[in-house]
Amino acid sequence: MEKNQEERREQEIVYSRSVKAGKRIYYLDVRKARNNDLYLSITESKRRQSEGEEAPSFEKHKLFLYKEDFAHFTEGLQDVISYVQSQLGEIEARPEYSPEAEAAEPAAEGEEPKRKGLFGIFK
């Protein structure tokens, strides 16, 4: 039964794109509803590795965006992006995440690990 549910869930996706951003991956999936309508499913997947665990786990958050809201969502998103750009000037793209590079650069003794938040302005 579980396999059938998984197959049905995969059949719902009619178009997909992933966006890698540091330790996160954003999945942009166009899905088909039961009534054959289309909607956007945005999933943020963040890699987490706890101490003592061999394999990493993934924390996921989902957002569903329906076609009647696309215009308002796009307008709002562009507005807040423009605001951030006006406050910070040109924003450099994030370099590709590499777990090997992160492991090779440990924090100095007594120094907290570097953390980057929104556009690298919060540490």
N, CA, C and O atoms as a GROMACS GRO file, in nm:
protein
  492
    1MET      N    1   0.083  -0.119   0.000
    1MET     CA    2   0.000   0.000   0.000
    1MET      C    3   0.088   0.125   0.000
    1MET      O    4   0.060   0.220  -0.074
    2GLU      N    5   0.193   0.126   0.082
    2GLU     CA    6   0.280   0.243   0.090
    2GLU      C    7   0.347   0.272  -0.043
    2GLU      O    8   0.364   0.388  -0.080
    3LYS      N    9   0.386   0.168  -0.117
    3LYS     CA   10   0.449   0.185  -0.247
    3LYS      C   11   0.352   0.252  -0.346
    3LYS      O   12   0.394   0.337  -0.423
    4ASN      N   13   0.225   0.214  -0.343
    4ASN     CA   14   0.126   0.276  -0.431
    4ASN      C   15   0.108   0.424  -0.400
    4ASN      O   16   0.095   0.505  -0.492
    5GLN      N   17   0.109   0.460  -0.273
    5GLN     CA   18   0.098   0.601  -0.235
    5GLN      C   19   0.218   0.679  -0.286
    5GLN      O   20   0.202   0.791  -0.334
    6GLU      N   21   0.337   0.623  -0.275
    6GLU     CA   22   0.458   0.690  -0.322
    6GLU      C   23   0.454   0.708  -0.474
    6GLU      O   24   0.490   0.814  -0.525
    7GLU      N   25   0.410   0.604  -0.546
    7GLU     CA   26   0.399   0.614  -0.692
    7GLU      C   27   0.298   0.722  -0.730
    7GLU      O   28   0.323   0.801  -0.822
    8ARG      N   29   0.184   0.725  -0.661
    8ARG     CA   30   0.082   0.826  -0.690
    8ARG      C   31   0.135   0.966  -0.664
    8ARG      O   32   0.109   1.060  -0.740
    9ARG      N   33   0.211   0.981  -0.555
    9ARG     CA   34   0.268   1.111  -0.521
    9ARG      C   35   0.365   1.157  -0.630
    9ARG      O   36   0.364   1.274  -0.668
   10GLU      N   37   0.447   1.066  -0.681
   10GLU     CA   38   0.542   1.099  -0.787
   10GLU      C   39   0.470   1.133  -0.916
   10GLU      O   40   0.516   1.218  -0.992
   11GLN      N   41   0.359   1.068  -0.944
   11GLN     CA   42   0.283   1.095  -1.065
   11GLN      C   43   0.225   1.236  -1.063
   11GLN      O   44   0.200   1.293  -1.169
   12GLU      N   45   0.203   1.291  -0.946
   12GLU     CA   46   0.147   1.425  -0.934
   12GLU      C   47   0.242   1.531  -0.986
   12GLU      O   48   0.196   1.636  -1.031
   13ILE      N   49   0.373   1.508  -0.982
   13ILE     CA   50   0.471   1.608  -1.025
   13ILE      C   51   0.476   1.608  -1.177
   13ILE      O   52   0.509   1.506  -1.239
   14VAL      N   53   0.445   1.724  -1.238
   14VAL     CA   54   0.447   1.733  -1.384
   14VAL      C   55   0.568   1.811  -1.436
   14VAL      O   56   0.602   1.802  -1.554
   15TYR      N   57   0.632   1.887  -1.348
   15TYR     CA   58   0.754   1.961  -1.385
   15TYR      C   59   0.829   1.989  -1.256
   15TYR      O   60   0.768   2.017  -1.153
   16SER      N   61   0.962   1.981  -1.262
   16SER     CA   62   1.040   2.000  -1.140
   16SER      C   63   1.173   2.066  -1.171
   16SER      O   64   1.231   2.047  -1.278
   17ARG      N   65   1.220   2.143  -1.076
   17ARG     CA   66   1.352   2.205  -1.086
   17ARG      C   67   1.409   2.217  -0.945
   17ARG      O   68   1.336   2.247  -0.850
   18SER      N   69   1.538   2.194  -0.932
   18SER     CA   70   1.601   2.211  -0.801
   18SER      C   71   1.701   2.325  -0.808
   18SER      O   72   1.764   2.350  -0.911
   19VAL      N   73   1.714   2.395  -0.696
   19VAL     CA   74   1.805   2.508  -0.685
   19VAL      C   75   1.894   2.483  -0.564
   19VAL      O   76   1.846   2.480  -0.451
   20LYS      N   77   2.024   2.465  -0.588
   20LYS     CA   78   2.118   2.444  -0.479
   20LYS      C   79   2.164   2.578  -0.426
   20LYS      O   80   2.202   2.667  -0.502
   21ALA      N   81   2.160   2.593  -0.294
   21ALA     CA   82   2.198   2.718  -0.230
   21ALA      C   83   2.268   2.685  -0.098
   21ALA      O   84   2.203   2.671   0.005
   22GLY      N   85   2.399   2.673  -0.103
   22GLY     CA   86   2.474   2.640   0.018
   22GLY      C   87   2.436   2.502   0.066
   22GLY      O   88   2.437   2.406  -0.011
   23LYS      N   89   2.402   2.490   0.195
   23LYS     CA   90   2.363   2.362   0.253
   23LYS      C   91   2.218   2.328   0.223
   23LYS      O   92   2.170   2.221   0.261
   24ARG      N   93   2.148   2.418   0.157
   24ARG     CA   94   2.007   2.397   0.127
   24ARG      C   95   1.987   2.364  -0.020
   24ARG      O   96   2.065   2.403  -0.107
   25ILE      N   97   1.881   2.291  -0.044
   25ILE     CA   98   1.834   2.269  -0.181
   25ILE      C   99   1.686   2.304  -0.180
   25ILE      O  100   1.611   2.261  -0.093
   26TYR      N  101   1.646   2.384  -0.279
   26TYR     CA  102   1.505   2.419  -0.295
   26TYR      C  103   1.451   2.340  -0.413
   26TYR      O  104   1.508   2.345  -0.522
   27TYR      N  105   1.344   2.268  -0.391
   27TYR     CA  106   1.278   2.192  -0.497
   27TYR      C  107   1.153   2.268  -0.537
   27TYR      O  108   1.066   2.295  -0.454
   28LEU      N  109   1.143   2.304  -0.664
   28LEU     CA  110   1.028   2.374  -0.718
   28LEU      C  111   0.953   2.273  -0.804
   28LEU      O  112   0.996   2.241  -0.915
   29ASP      N  113   0.842   2.223  -0.753
   29ASP     CA  114   0.767   2.119  -0.822
   29ASP      C  115   0.630   2.170  -0.864
   29ASP      O  116   0.555   2.223  -0.782
   30VAL      N  117   0.598   2.155  -0.992
   30VAL     CA  118   0.463   2.182  -1.039
   30VAL      C  119   0.388   2.050  -1.023
   30VAL      O  120   0.427   1.947  -1.077
   31ARG      N  121   0.281   2.055  -0.948
   31ARG     CA  122   0.204   1.934  -0.919
   31ARG      C  123   0.064   1.945  -0.977
   31ARG      O  124   0.010   2.054  -0.996
   32LYS      N  125   0.008   1.830  -1.004
   32LYS     CA  126  -0.129   1.825  -1.055
   32LYS      C  127  -0.221   1.779  -0.942
   32LYS      O  128  -0.200   1.674  -0.881
   33ALA      N  129  -0.323   1.859  -0.915
   33ALA     CA  130  -0.421   1.825  -0.813
   33ALA      C  131  -0.519   1.721  -0.868
   33ALA      O  132  -0.519   1.692  -0.987
   34ARG      N  133  -0.601   1.666  -0.781
   34ARG     CA  134  -0.699   1.565  -0.823
   34ARG      C  135  -0.793   1.618  -0.931
   34ARG      O  136  -0.840   1.542  -1.016
   35ASN      N  137  -0.821   1.750  -0.926
   35ASN     CA  138  -0.912   1.809  -1.024
   35ASN      C  139  -0.837   1.854  -1.150
   35ASN      O  140  -0.891   1.931  -1.231
   36ASN      N  141  -0.713   1.807  -1.168
   36ASN     CA  142  -0.626   1.839  -1.282
   36ASN      C  143  -0.575   1.983  -1.284
   36ASN      O  144  -0.516   2.026  -1.382
   37ASP      N  145  -0.598   2.058  -1.177
   37ASP     CA  146  -0.544   2.193  -1.166
   37ASP      C  147  -0.396   2.182  -1.128
   37ASP      O  148  -0.354   2.082  -1.070
   38LEU      N  149  -0.317   2.283  -1.162
   38LEU     CA  150  -0.175   2.283  -1.130
   38LEU      C  151  -0.146   2.381  -1.016
   38LEU      O  152  -0.211   2.485  -1.005
   39TYR      N  153  -0.049   2.347  -0.934
   39TYR     CA  154  -0.004   2.436  -0.827
   39TYR      C  155   0.145   2.413  -0.806
   39TYR      O  156   0.201   2.314  -0.854
   40LEU      N  157   0.210   2.506  -0.735
   40LEU     CA  158   0.353   2.500  -0.711
   40LEU      C  159   0.378   2.453  -0.568
   40LEU      O  160   0.318   2.504  -0.473
   41SER      N  161   0.467   2.356  -0.555
   41SER     CA  162   0.511   2.308  -0.426
   41SER      C  163   0.659   2.344  -0.413
   41SER      O  164   0.741   2.299  -0.493
   42ILE      N  165   0.692   2.424  -0.312
   42ILE     CA  166   0.831   2.464  -0.287
   42ILE      C  167   0.876   2.392  -0.160
   42ILE      O  168   0.815   2.406  -0.054
   43THR      N  169   0.984   2.315  -0.173
   43THR     CA  170   1.037   2.241  -0.058
   43THR      C  171   1.179   2.286  -0.032
   43THR      O  172   1.264   2.284  -0.121
   44GLU      N  173   1.205   2.328   0.091
   44GLU     CA  174   1.341   2.359   0.133
   44GLU      C  175   1.394   2.236   0.206
   44GLU      O  176   1.330   2.188   0.299
   45SER      N  177   1.507   2.186   0.163
   45SER     CA  178   1.569   2.071   0.227
   45SER      C  179   1.706   2.114   0.276
   45SER      O  180   1.791   2.157   0.198
   46LYS      N  181   1.727   2.103   0.407
   46LYS     CA  182   1.854   2.145   0.466
   46LYS      C  183   1.921   2.024   0.528
   46LYS      O  184   1.861   1.950   0.606
   47ARG      N  185   2.047   2.006   0.493
   47ARG     CA  186   2.126   1.894   0.542
   47ARG      C  187   2.166   1.919   0.687
   47ARG      O  188   2.216   2.026   0.721
   48ARG      N  189   2.142   1.820   0.771
   48ARG     CA  190   2.180   1.828   0.912
   48ARG      C  191   2.258   1.703   0.947
   48ARG      O  192   2.220   1.592   0.909
   49GLN      N  193   2.366   1.721   1.018
   49GLN     CA  194   2.440   1.604   1.066
   49GLN      C  195   2.470   1.626   1.213
   49GLN      O  196   2.549   1.714   1.249
   50SER      N  197   2.407   1.547   1.294
   50SER     CA  198   2.427   1.557   1.438
   50SER      C  199   2.550   1.479   1.478
   50SER      O  200   2.590   1.384   1.411
   51GLU      N  201   2.610   1.521   1.587
   51GLU     CA  202   2.727   1.450   1.637
   51GLU      C  203   2.688   1.307   1.672
   51GLU      O  204   2.582   1.282   1.729
   52GLY      N  205   2.774   1.214   1.636
   52GLY     CA  206   2.748   1.075   1.666
   52GLY      C  207   2.667   1.003   1.558
   52GLY      O  208   2.656   0.880   1.562
   53GLU      N  209   2.612   1.076   1.465
   53GLU     CA  210   2.536   1.013   1.356
   53GLU      C  211   2.628   0.993   1.237
   53GLU      O  212   2.704   1.082   1.200
   54GLU      N  213   2.620   0.876   1.177
   54GLU     CA  214   2.702   0.850   1.058
   54GLU      C  215   2.644   0.917   0.935
   54GLU      O  216   2.715   0.983   0.860
   55ALA      N  217   2.514   0.901   0.915
   55ALA     CA  218   2.450   0.956   0.795
   55ALA      C  219   2.380   1.087   0.829
   55ALA      O  220   2.321   1.100   0.936
   56PRO      N  221   2.387   1.183   0.738
   56PRO     CA  222   2.316   1.309   0.763
   56PRO      C  223   2.165   1.289   0.751
   56PRO      O  224   2.118   1.197   0.685
   57SER      N  225   2.091   1.377   0.817
   57SER     CA  226   1.946   1.377   0.801
   57SER      C  227   1.910   1.507   0.729
   57SER      O  228   1.992   1.597   0.716
   58PHE      N  229   1.788   1.515   0.684
   58PHE     CA  230   1.745   1.633   0.610
   58PHE      C  231   1.619   1.689   0.674
   58PHE      O  232   1.522   1.618   0.697
   59GLU      N  233   1.624   1.818   0.702
   59GLU     CA  234   1.510   1.890   0.757
   59GLU      C  235   1.437   1.952   0.638
   59GLU      O  236   1.498   2.021   0.557
   60LYS      N  237   1.306   1.927   0.628
   60LYS     CA  238   1.232   1.977   0.513
   60LYS      C  239   1.115   2.065   0.555
   60LYS      O  240   1.048   2.040   0.655
   61HIS      N  241   1.094   2.170   0.476
   61HIS     CA  242   0.980   2.260   0.494
   61HIS      C  243   0.913   2.277   0.359
   61HIS      O  244   0.980   2.290   0.257
   62LYS      N  245   0.781   2.278   0.359
   62LYS     CA  246   0.706   2.289   0.233
   62LYS      C  247   0.616   2.410   0.233
   62LYS      O  248   0.564   2.454   0.336
   63LEU      N  249   0.599   2.463   0.112
   63LEU     CA  250   0.508   2.575   0.088
   63LEU      C  251   0.430   2.542  -0.038
   63LEU      O  252   0.489   2.503  -0.139
   64PHE      N  253   0.300   2.557  -0.034
   64PHE     CA  254   0.217   2.533  -0.151
   64PHE      C  255   0.164   2.666  -0.200
   64PHE      O  256   0.108   2.745  -0.124
   65LEU      N  257   0.182   2.691  -0.328
   65LEU     CA  258   0.141   2.818  -0.388
   65LEU      C  259   0.047   2.788  -0.504
   65LEU      O  260   0.082   2.716  -0.597
   66TYR      N  261  -0.072   2.844  -0.495
   66TYR     CA  262  -0.176   2.816  -0.595
   66TYR      C  263  -0.179   2.925  -0.701
   66TYR      O  264  -0.145   3.040  -0.674
   67LYS      N  265  -0.219   2.887  -0.822
   67LYS     CA  266  -0.208   2.974  -0.940
   67LYS      C  267  -0.275   3.110  -0.919
   67LYS      O  268  -0.226   3.211  -0.970
   68GLU      N  269  -0.384   3.114  -0.845
   68GLU     CA  270  -0.452   3.243  -0.824
   68GLU      C  271  -0.370   3.338  -0.737
   68GLU      O  272  -0.401   3.457  -0.728
   69ASP      N  273  -0.266   3.287  -0.672
   69ASP     CA  274  -0.181   3.369  -0.587
   69ASP      C  275  -0.046   3.401  -0.650
   69ASP      O  276   0.033   3.476  -0.591
   70PHE      N  277  -0.016   3.346  -0.769
   70PHE     CA  278   0.115   3.366  -0.832
   70PHE      C  279   0.149   3.513  -0.848
   70PHE      O  280   0.259   3.554  -0.811
   71ALA      N  281   0.059   3.593  -0.903
   71ALA     CA  282   0.089   3.734  -0.931
   71ALA      C  283   0.120   3.810  -0.802
   71ALA      O  284   0.217   3.885  -0.797
   72HIS      N  285   0.038   3.791  -0.699
   72HIS     CA  286   0.061   3.862  -0.572
   72HIS      C  287   0.190   3.816  -0.505
   72HIS      O  288   0.265   3.897  -0.451
   73PHE      N  289   0.215   3.684  -0.508
   73PHE     CA  290   0.337   3.631  -0.450
   73PHE      C  291   0.460   3.685  -0.521
   73PHE      O  292   0.556   3.728  -0.457
   74THR      N  293   0.458   3.683  -0.656
   74THR     CA  294   0.570   3.732  -0.735
   74THR      C  295   0.595   3.880  -0.707
   74THR      O  296   0.710   3.924  -0.693
   75GLU      N  297   0.487   3.957  -0.700
   75GLU     CA  298   0.500   4.101  -0.672
   75GLU      C  299   0.561   4.124  -0.533
   75GLU      O  300   0.650   4.207  -0.517
   76GLY      N  301   0.513   4.051  -0.434
   76GLY     CA  302   0.565   4.065  -0.299
   76GLY      C  303   0.711   4.022  -0.289
   76GLY      O  304   0.791   4.088  -0.223
   77LEU      N  305   0.744   3.911  -0.353
   77LEU     CA  306   0.882   3.861  -0.350
   77LEU      C  307   0.976   3.962  -0.416
   77LEU      O  308   1.083   3.992  -0.362
   78GLN      N  309   0.937   4.014  -0.532
   78GLN     CA  310   1.022   4.111  -0.601
   78GLN      C  311   1.038   4.238  -0.517
   78GLN      O  312   1.145   4.299  -0.515
   79ASP      N  313   0.931   4.278  -0.449
   79ASP     CA  314   0.937   4.398  -0.364
   79ASP      C  315   1.039   4.380  -0.251
   79ASP      O  316   1.121   4.468  -0.228
   80VAL      N  317   1.034   4.266  -0.181
   80VAL     CA  318   1.127   4.248  -0.069
   80VAL      C  319   1.270   4.227  -0.117
   80VAL      O  320   1.364   4.268  -0.050
   81ILE      N  321   1.288   4.164  -0.233
   81ILE     CA  322   1.422   4.149  -0.289
   81ILE      C  323   1.478   4.286  -0.326
   81ILE      O  324   1.594   4.315  -0.298
   82SER      N  325   1.397   4.370  -0.388
   82SER     CA  326   1.440   4.506  -0.423
   82SER      C  327   1.477   4.586  -0.298
   82SER      O  328   1.574   4.661  -0.299
   83TYR      N  329   1.399   4.570  -0.191
   83TYR     CA  330   1.428   4.640  -0.067
   83TYR      C  331   1.564   4.598  -0.012
   83TYR      O  332   1.646   4.683   0.024
   84VAL      N  333   1.589   4.466  -0.005
   84VAL     CA  334   1.716   4.416   0.048
   84VAL      C  335   1.831   4.467  -0.038
   84VAL      O  336   1.934   4.509   0.015
   85GLN      N  337   1.815   4.464  -0.170
   85GLN     CA  338   1.920   4.513  -0.260
   85GLN      C  339   1.943   4.662  -0.241
   85GLN      O  340   2.058   4.708  -0.247
   86SER      N  341   1.838   4.739  -0.218
   86SER     CA  342   1.856   4.883  -0.198
   86SER      C  343   1.928   4.911  -0.066
   86SER      O  344   1.999   5.011  -0.055
   87GLN      N  345   1.911   4.825   0.033
   87GLN     CA  346   1.976   4.843   0.162
   87GLN      C  347   2.121   4.796   0.161
   87GLN      O  348   2.206   4.854   0.229
   88LEU      N  349   2.150   4.691   0.085
   88LEU     CA  350   2.283   4.630   0.089
   88LEU      C  351   2.366   4.653  -0.036
   88LEU      O  352   2.485   4.623  -0.037
   89GLY      N  353   2.305   4.705  -0.142
   89GLY     CA  354   2.377   4.720  -0.267
   89GLY      C  355   2.386   4.586  -0.337
   89GLY      O  356   2.302   4.498  -0.315
   90GLU      N  357   2.486   4.569  -0.420
   90GLU     CA  358   2.501   4.445  -0.496
   90GLU      C  359   2.524   4.328  -0.402
   90GLU      O  360   2.605   4.337  -0.310
   91ILE      N  361   2.454   4.221  -0.424
   91ILE     CA  362   2.466   4.102  -0.342
   91ILE      C  363   2.536   3.994  -0.422
   91ILE      O  364   2.490   3.957  -0.530
   92GLU      N  365   2.646   3.946  -0.369
   92GLU     CA  366   2.722   3.842  -0.438
   92GLU      C  367   2.651   3.708  -0.424
   92GLU      O  368   2.593   3.677  -0.321
   93ALA      N  369   2.658   3.629  -0.531
   93ALA     CA  370   2.601   3.495  -0.526
   93ALA      C  371   2.680   3.410  -0.427
   93ALA      O  372   2.800   3.427  -0.410
   94ARG      N  373   2.610   3.320  -0.363
   94ARG     CA  374   2.673   3.230  -0.266
   94ARG      C  375   2.762   3.130  -0.340
   94ARG      O  376   2.720   3.075  -0.442
   95PRO      N  377   2.883   3.107  -0.290
   95PRO     CA  378   2.967   3.004  -0.354
   95PRO      C  379   2.904   2.867  -0.332
   95PRO      O  380   2.828   2.847  -0.237
   96GLU      N  381   2.937   2.773  -0.418
   96GLU     CA  382   2.884   2.638  -0.405
   96GLU      C  383   2.928   2.578  -0.272
   96GLU      O  384   3.043   2.596  -0.230
   97TYR      N  385   2.838   2.507  -0.207
   97TYR     CA  386   2.866   2.442  -0.080
   97TYR      C  387   2.946   2.314  -0.103
   97TYR      O  388   2.914   2.235  -0.192
   98SER      N  389   3.049   2.297  -0.025
   98SER     CA  390   3.129   2.176  -0.034
   98SER      C  391   3.156   2.126   0.108
   98SER      O  392   3.230   2.191   0.182
   99PRO      N  393   3.098   2.013   0.146
   99PRO     CA  394   3.123   1.962   0.281
   99PRO      C  395   3.271   1.936   0.307
   99PRO      O  396   3.318   1.950   0.420
  100GLU      N  397   3.345   1.899   0.201
  100GLU     CA  398   3.488   1.872   0.217
  100GLU      C  399   3.562   2.000   0.255
  100GLU      O  400   3.651   1.997   0.341
  101ALA      N  401   3.528   2.111   0.191
  101ALA     CA  402   3.593   2.238   0.221
  101ALA      C  403   3.560   2.284   0.362
  101ALA      O  404   3.646   2.338   0.432
  102GLU      N  405   3.437   2.262   0.405
  102GLU     CA  406   3.396   2.301   0.540
  102GLU      C  407   3.474   2.221   0.644
  102GLU      O  408   3.518   2.276   0.745
  103ALA      N  409   3.491   2.093   0.619
  103ALA     CA  410   3.564   2.006   0.713
  103ALA      C  411   3.712   2.042   0.716
  103ALA      O  412   3.778   2.023   0.818
  104ALA      N  413   3.766   2.093   0.606
  104ALA     CA  414   3.908   2.125   0.597
  104ALA      C  415   3.941   2.256   0.668
  104ALA      O  416   4.058   2.282   0.697
  105GLU      N  417   3.840   2.338   0.697
  105GLU     CA  418   3.865   2.467   0.761
  105GLU      C  419   3.798   2.474   0.898
  105GLU      O  420   3.698   2.543   0.913
  106PRO      N  421   3.851   2.404   0.998
  106PRO     CA  422   3.790   2.411   1.131
  106PRO      C  423   3.814   2.548   1.194
  106PRO      O  424   3.910   2.618   1.161
  107ALA      N  425   3.726   2.584   1.285
  107ALA     CA  426   3.741   2.711   1.357
  107ALA      C  427   3.862   2.702   1.449
  107ALA      O  428   3.895   2.595   1.501
  108ALA      N  429   3.928   2.815   1.468
  108ALA     CA  430   4.043   2.819   1.557
  108ALA      C  431   3.997   2.788   1.699
  108ALA      O  432   3.880   2.807   1.734
  109GLU      N  433   4.090   2.740   1.781
  109GLU     CA  434   4.055   2.704   1.918
  109GLU      C  435   3.997   2.824   1.991
  109GLU      O  436   4.054   2.933   1.990
  110GLY      N  437   3.884   2.802   2.056
  110GLY     CA  438   3.818   2.908   2.130
  110GLY      C  439   3.733   2.999   2.042
  110GLY      O  440   3.664   3.087   2.094
  111GLU      N  441   3.737   2.979   1.912
  111GLU     CA  442   3.659   3.062   1.820
  111GLU      C  443   3.532   2.988   1.782
  111GLU      O  444   3.534   2.868   1.756
  112GLU      N  445   3.419   3.063   1.780
  112GLU     CA  446   3.294   3.001   1.739
  112GLU      C  447   3.295   2.977   1.590
  112GLU      O  448   3.355   3.055   1.515
  113PRO      N  449   3.230   2.870   1.545
  113PRO     CA  450   3.224   2.846   1.400
  113PRO      C  451   3.150   2.961   1.331
  113PRO      O  452   3.057   3.020   1.387
  114LYS      N  453   3.192   2.991   1.209
  114LYS     CA  454   3.127   3.099   1.135
  114LYS      C  455   2.991   3.053   1.088
  114LYS      O  456   2.976   2.943   1.036
  115ARG      N  457   2.892   3.139   1.107
  115ARG     CA  458   2.757   3.109   1.061
  115ARG      C  459   2.709   3.223   0.975
  115ARG      O  460   2.728   3.340   1.009
  116LYS      N  461   2.648   3.188   0.865
  116LYS     CA  462   2.596   3.292   0.779
  116LYS      C  463   2.445   3.283   0.777
  116LYS      O  464   2.388   3.175   0.766
  117GLY      N  465   2.381   3.397   0.788
  117GLY     CA  466   2.236   3.402   0.782
  117GLY      C  467   2.196   3.467   0.652
  117GLY      O  468   2.255   3.441   0.547
  118LEU      N  469   2.097   3.549   0.659
  118LEU     CA  470   2.042   3.616   0.542
  118LEU      C  471   2.150   3.693   0.470
  118LEU      O  472   2.200   3.793   0.522
  119PHE      N  473   2.185   3.647   0.349
  119PHE     CA  474   2.283   3.712   0.261
  119PHE      C  475   2.418   3.733   0.328
  119PHE      O  476   2.495   3.819   0.287
  120GLY      N  477   2.447   3.655   0.431
  120GLY     CA  478   2.577   3.663   0.495
  120GLY      C  479   2.595   3.785   0.586
  120GLY      O  480   2.706   3.812   0.632
  121ILE      N  481   2.486   3.860   0.613
  121ILE     CA  482   2.502   3.979   0.696
  121ILE      C  483   2.490   3.948   0.844
  121ILE      O  484   2.542   4.023   0.927
  122PHE      N  485   2.423   3.837   0.879
  122PHE     CA  486   2.412   3.798   1.019
  122PHE      C  487   2.512   3.687   1.044
  122PHE      O  488   2.521   3.593   0.965
  123LYS      N  489   2.586   3.696   1.150
  123LYS     CA  490   2.686   3.593   1.181
  123LYS      C  491   2.663   3.538   1.318
  123LYS      O  492   2.737   3.450   1.362
   0.00000   0.00000   0.00000
